[in-house]
Amino acid sequence: MIPAAKPIIGDEEREAVDRVLRSGMLAQGPEVKAFEEEFSVHVGGRHCVAMNSGTSALHLGFIAAGIKAGDEVIVPSFSFAATANSVVLAGGVPVFADIDPQTFNLDPDHVESLITKKTKAIMPVHLYGHIAAMDRFEEMSSKYGVKIIEDAAQGHLASMNGRNAGEFGVVASFSFYPTKNMTAGEGGMVVTDSAEVARTLRLLRNQGQEIRYQNEIIGFNTRMTDIHAAIGRVQLAKLPGWTKTRQENAAYLDANLEGVVVPYLQPGTTHSYHQYTIRIPGGSAEKRDAFMAAITAKGVGCGVYYPTPIHRLPSFNLNLNLKETELVIKECVSLPVHPSLSQDDLKTIVSVVNEVAASL
């Protein structure tokens, strides 16, 4: 079976963990500080604050950005639940917008139609590694006085016009979950261009204290350990090479797949291919599921991210008309694109997908 995703852990990561264990400094310490500094290089030199998870990064990012009870934040429904959960956890109200069916990201036109006096922020998600329409959202930010808060959990090294994901919002949040383009075992990073916001984030993650026992605000315990940071540092050094391999794998699939709709790449953008997500034409979940069952039986792993839009999950249970979102969830399938794929794996994926697509 060719796995749909595969974390890559090598001897360097193991040695990094051993180094921390030998040091006796396990909690947030010098490895975390170094990881933050090294990550900053990839987000335009912005302040970076490490967290214990991507969800913590989203949650505390909203709080530090000033989102308060009753504030509306426009988000996509086609995303992982943490996108909207983090708004609610900060006291805000998620307002769900439809997506651009080509990029799978927030549709700027629909977003603009939803802006009201209660709207305090827009949170684009760089879904699957394709950066959202940040040029349009920056225009809206200036026009309406709303903040941009990036969900960059899947956006490592995705870019638009030379600017990487994480360089647009007042805050941006990354994830280092095991299946992301790089991992720390678990963890997240909040990125901001504001020294004040960065200090607030450091207080929030550490029980509200910068100096021990001098708690300035009500805070949390969302610190990253030095063990996780050490893994993250090793992985970060490998990230540019892995991203290049993902892009090469995607280019091969683009050029050879038939009978399916391959991922779109907006001009001026760089896709980091956290997922390689195709569409099975026809608007039928049954047809898509039959396709998945058939390629899985032939040894090609796959997945659907995400089968239920957030607004229809039991935790929200809203009746909304999001036409493109509802269509995409019936047609999308993510194929393997990770750096561990061999040329034979890629040929197998193409052969199997083309054979099954032709038979549907």
KABEL-V607906 format. One record per residue. PSI is psi in degrees with one decimal (999 if undefined). BURIAL is b if it has 9 or more other C-alpha atoms within 8 Angstrom, else e. D_FIRST is the distance of its C-alpha to the first C-alpha in Angstrom with 2 decimals. Layout:
# KABEL-V607906
psi: <PSI,PSI>
burial: <BURIAL,BURIAL>
d_first: <D_FIRST,D_FIRST>
This chain:
# KABEL-V607906
psi: <127.2,114.1,146.9,-33.3,154.0,109.2,141.6,110.3,122.1,-169.7,-32.7,-40.1,-41.2,-41.3,-37.1,-42.5,-44.3,-38.2,-43.2,-44.0,-38.2,-29.0,-27.2,-1.6,95.1,-35.4,-176.4,121.5,-142.6,-30.7,-40.2,-46.1,-43.7,-39.8,-43.9,-43.8,-40.8,-35.8,-32.9,-29.2,-30.8,0.2,41.5,25.3,16.1,162.7,137.8,133.0,114.5,146.1,170.4,-10.7,162.8,-33.6,-41.0,-38.4,-43.4,-49.4,-54.6,-27.2,-41.8,-44.7,-47.4,-29.0,-3.5,14.4,127.7,175.8,129.0,-12.0,134.7,137.5,123.4,125.3,160.6,152.2,-18.9,84.4,178.4,151.0,-28.6,-27.1,-51.5,-34.3,-40.8,-32.8,-47.7,-42.4,-28.0,-2.0,-3.2,179.6,114.4,132.7,116.9,129.5,160.6,174.8,161.8,119.9,-13.5,-49.2,-16.2,5.8,170.5,133.9,112.5,-37.5,-42.9,-38.6,-47.8,-34.6,-18.5,-7.2,128.7,-176.6,-21.0,-12.3,121.4,-21.1,157.0,131.6,93.9,144.8,126.6,71.7,134.9,3.5,2.9,118.7,142.3,175.7,68.2,-26.7,-43.3,-41.8,-31.4,-37.5,-44.0,-37.3,-43.6,-40.2,-42.5,-4.8,29.4,154.1,152.0,125.6,112.9,131.7,95.5,25.8,-32.1,11.3,17.7,116.5,8.1,146.8,161.9,122.9,41.6,-1.0,129.9,155.6,137.7,-10.9,11.2,-42.6,165.4,-31.9,155.3,143.4,129.2,158.1,145.8,34.2,152.9,-32.0,1.0,172.9,-23.3,153.6,157.6,16.2,-47.6,151.5,174.2,170.4,132.2,133.0,136.7,152.8,3.6,121.4,-34.2,-44.7,-40.5,-41.6,-40.8,-41.7,-40.3,-35.0,-46.2,-38.6,-14.6,50.0,24.1,14.1,138.0,-38.7,134.7,129.8,9.4,73.4,115.0,-33.5,170.8,123.9,-168.7,177.0,91.0,31.2,149.7,140.3,159.8,-26.0,-49.4,-39.7,-37.3,-41.7,-44.7,-37.8,-42.5,-45.2,-37.8,-38.2,-27.8,-14.6,-46.3,-42.3,-41.8,-39.2,-41.9,-41.6,-41.9,-43.7,-38.4,-41.3,-42.6,-40.1,-38.6,-44.9,-43.6,-44.2,-18.0,-18.1,144.5,148.9,5.0,163.5,113.5,163.0,143.2,144.8,111.9,135.4,139.7,3.0,158.4,124.5,133.3,-0.2,56.8,-40.5,147.7,99.3,117.0,171.1,139.3,106.2,146.8,-13.9,31.1,118.9,-32.7,-42.1,-43.5,-44.9,-35.3,-39.5,-46.4,-44.2,-38.9,-43.7,-31.7,-41.0,-24.4,10.2,13.1,112.8,155.5,174.2,164.8,118.9,91.0,138.0,-23.1,124.9,149.3,-39.7,-20.5,-0.2,151.7,-27.2,-19.5,-50.9,58.3,145.0,98.0,156.0,88.0,83.1,-51.0,-37.8,-46.4,-31.1,-44.8,-40.1,-17.3,-16.5,-18.6,144.0,135.0,128.5,161.9,138.0,2.0,160.9,-14.0,-8.2,134.9,170.4,-35.1,-38.2,-45.6,-42.1,-38.4,-44.3,-46.9,-47.0,-46.3,-46.9,-45.6,-40.5,-46.7,-41.6,-37.0,-22.7,-11.2,999>
burial: <e,e,b,b,e,e,b,e,e,e,e,e,b,b,e,b,b,e,e,b,b,e,e,e,b,b,b,b,b,e,b,b,e,b,b,b,b,b,b,b,b,b,b,b,e,b,b,b,b,b,b,b,b,b,b,b,b,b,b,b,b,b,b,b,b,e,b,b,e,e,b,b,b,b,b,b,b,b,b,e,e,e,b,b,e,b,b,b,e,b,b,b,b,b,b,b,b,b,b,b,b,e,b,b,b,b,b,b,e,b,b,e,e,b,b,e,e,e,b,b,b,b,b,b,b,b,b,b,b,b,b,b,b,b,e,e,b,b,e,b,b,e,e,e,e,b,b,b,b,b,b,b,b,b,b,b,b,b,b,b,e,e,e,b,b,b,b,b,b,b,b,b,b,b,b,b,b,b,b,b,b,b,b,b,b,b,b,b,b,b,b,b,e,e,e,e,b,b,e,b,b,b,b,b,b,b,b,b,b,b,e,e,e,e,b,e,b,e,b,b,e,b,b,b,b,b,b,b,b,b,b,b,b,b,b,b,e,e,b,b,e,b,b,e,b,b,b,e,b,b,e,b,b,b,e,e,b,e,e,b,e,b,b,e,b,e,e,e,b,b,b,b,b,b,b,b,b,b,b,b,e,e,b,b,b,e,b,b,e,e,b,b,e,b,b,b,e,e,e,b,b,b,b,e,b,b,e,e,b,b,b,b,b,e,e,e,e,e,e,e,e,e,e,b,b,b,b,b,b,b,b,b,b,b,b,b,b,b,b,e,b,e,e,e,b,b,e,b,b,b,e,b,b,b,e,b,b,e,e,e>
d_first: <0.00,3.81,5.94,9.05,11.30,11.80,15.34,16.72,19.26,21.22,24.47,26.60,25.50,26.15,29.52,30.42,29.95,31.98,34.63,35.10,35.21,37.80,39.83,40.34,40.05,37.11,38.12,38.56,40.26,40.25,36.48,36.36,39.32,37.79,34.48,36.54,38.58,35.66,33.84,37.15,36.94,34.09,36.04,39.39,40.89,40.88,41.31,38.11,38.01,35.01,34.00,31.90,29.51,29.01,30.68,33.67,33.89,34.12,36.56,38.89,38.69,40.27,42.94,43.85,44.02,46.66,44.95,47.15,47.58,47.72,46.48,44.25,41.07,39.31,35.53,32.69,31.38,28.02,26.72,25.71,28.56,29.68,31.14,33.77,33.98,35.27,38.06,39.18,39.03,41.38,43.70,42.94,42.18,39.04,39.88,36.87,36.78,34.80,32.44,32.52,30.00,29.21,28.48,27.58,30.22,33.64,35.99,39.09,41.48,40.47,40.58,44.10,45.26,44.34,46.28,49.30,51.75,49.43,46.51,46.17,42.77,39.91,36.40,34.06,30.34,28.58,25.59,22.23,24.24,26.80,30.22,32.47,35.80,37.60,40.56,41.43,40.97,43.21,45.82,45.66,45.95,49.18,50.50,50.03,50.02,46.61,44.24,40.78,38.24,34.80,31.55,29.67,26.84,24.33,26.87,26.80,28.57,28.63,32.14,34.90,37.80,37.20,36.98,33.85,32.62,34.80,37.95,39.19,39.72,42.28,39.22,35.49,32.79,29.52,26.68,24.87,22.36,19.26,17.07,20.01,20.47,22.25,22.69,25.50,23.57,25.46,28.41,30.05,32.77,35.69,37.28,40.84,43.71,46.25,47.51,48.92,45.64,43.88,46.53,46.16,42.41,43.14,45.65,43.39,40.54,43.02,45.17,47.41,48.70,48.81,51.33,50.76,52.62,53.91,51.82,52.71,50.59,48.50,45.06,41.72,39.74,36.68,36.90,34.02,34.11,34.56,31.42,29.30,31.44,30.99,27.20,27.77,30.19,27.80,25.07,27.74,28.75,25.27,24.91,26.73,24.63,21.32,22.80,23.79,20.30,18.98,21.89,21.25,17.63,19.09,21.89,19.71,17.93,21.44,22.89,20.48,19.14,21.37,22.31,21.25,23.26,21.93,23.06,26.78,28.40,31.95,34.45,35.45,32.27,29.42,25.97,23.86,20.63,19.60,17.64,17.31,18.58,19.36,21.56,21.42,25.15,27.17,27.60,25.79,23.37,22.89,21.91,19.49,17.91,17.72,15.97,13.31,12.93,12.78,10.15,7.83,8.87,8.07,4.33,5.79,6.45,10.23,13.38,17.13,19.49,21.96,22.39,26.02,28.57,30.35,33.69,32.50,31.00,33.34,34.39,36.05,36.34,38.12,38.99,38.55,38.31,35.44,34.75,32.14,30.20,30.14,28.95,26.17,24.58,24.27,22.68,20.47,16.69,15.07,12.38,10.84,13.92,13.99,15.70,12.96,11.56,12.89,14.87,12.59,9.71,12.53,13.72,10.59,10.65,14.35,14.34,12.18,14.05,17.33,17.04,16.33,18.90,21.44,21.19,21.90>
